Amino acid sequence: MSDEYRQEQPPKDIRDRPSRARYDKIKSTLDLKWRRRALQSERMTRELTDHLWDAFENPWTWCGFWLLQPDGKAFQPGPARPEPQKAAVTVDGAIADALRSGDAKPGATTIFVPVFDKNARVWAMFEARSSVVFDDMDARWIERLFKPFQTIEKLPPQQL
């Protein structure tokens, strides 16, 4: 056997893996973590943002949560990477389309994914921006990562 064959290959960095593998790694890691603790949306949004950013920092340029305001007319900035946004955004354009339809909206370089509570109400919106195009596979995987939020009860915006 040659020495080259005997040498172990260094483990691949998650950033070198295809998108599906990165999403699956995040899901597996967080499923184990969340199984051992009481589910709390505030902590989970931070953890999910951090894991997604660590896995997709390149090609993603920003990712984070927008939390629906009590009046339902705007979103406040939530956990985000690399930095949270400074101001609220109104409910219009692509974010409004995702809110009304309840479906992920992959755009050219931005994706919006609604986050539902256990009563099937949207209480937050996840947004990711990228230097490459998002597709339906990205939308499906990101939606899958948000399934645990559907076991948490959130107050409707009018009662917050």
Summary of the structure (lengths in Angstrom):
residues: 160
radius of gyration: 17.4
end to end distance: 67.7
largest distance: 70.2
contacts: 452
relative contact order: 0.17
helix: 41%
strand: 23%
